[in-house]
């Protein structure tokens, strides 16, 4: 995404952003809203990744799959033939990984 990352003040709560991204496909937001959700998800994901990387190696092991998925998604970006669907699917995939990271971090504390 070319948009600037959201400021901390404008950053929506992680659970709210995840819930907004995981609504049924029939409730797909407008493209500009998907872009904002994606920016927020990337910011929350980066914050979660930093927290995971700060854990002891043994504790990080439980995050192996989520870390792998995050690396793939952030390297590949949205893929598909229809931009709006690709961007929406990408946001949803990010939301699932951020949800997994967040849940794991909550359980670890």
N, C-alpha and C positions, 0 to 999 in steps of 0.2 A: 504494500500500500504506500502511496506517495504522501498521504496525509501525515501531519506532525502527530507524534504520540500525545495522547490526552494528558493534561496536567493532572496532578494528584487531586486537586479540588474538583475537577470535572470527571474524574474516574469513578464510574459506577461500582457499587459493591460487587464482588466477584460472584456471589450467588445469584444476584439479580441479572448480571450479564449472561451467566450460564443459562439461566431460565429463559431469558429472551432469545437466546440462540437455539435452544432446543424445543421450541414450539413446533407443532406439526408443519409440514411443508406447505399446506394450504394457507398458513398464516405467515408466510415469508414476508419480512419487512421490505420496504422500499430499498433500492440499491444504496442510497446514501446512508440509511440506517444500518444496513449490513456492513458497510465500510466502517462506521463508528463502532459497531459491535466487534468487528475483527480487530480494530486498533485496541480496544479495551481488553479483549481476550489475549492479544499478544503481550500487552503490558502486564496483565495479571500472570500470564504464563512465565514471562521473564522473571517476575518477582518470585514465583514459586520455584523456578529452576534455581535461582540464586540461593533460596532457602534449602533446597535439596542438596545442592553442592556443598553447603556448609555443614551437612550432617557427617557423622563418622561413616567410613566406607561400608561397614556392615549394615548400617541403617539405610544407606543409599541403595543397597541391593534390591530392596522392595520396590524401587521406582524404575528399575531397568526398562521395563516395557514402555512406561510413560515417557521416559527420557528419549528412548529410541523413536517413538511416535512423534514427539515434539521436534526432534532433529529432522525427521523426514518431512513433516508438514512445513516447517519454517524454511527448509531448503527448497522444497518443490513448489510451494505456493499453490494457489488455486489451479486446478486442472479440469478440463472439460471443453466441450464445444460451444456451450451457451454460457456467456460470461456471467449473467445474473445467477444461474443455477450453480455454476462452478464456484462463484464467490460465496453463495449461501451454503453450499456443501462444505466448503473450506472452513467457514465460520463454525459450522456445527461440529466438524471434526476437531477443531481447536478447542471448542467448548467441552467436548468429551475428555480430551487430554487434561485440560485445566481442572475439570471436575475431579478426575482421578488424582492429579497431583495435590489438589487442595484437600481432598478427603484423606489421603495418605499423610499429609502433613498434620492435619488435625488429629488424626489417630496417634501420631508420633509424639504429640505434646501432652 
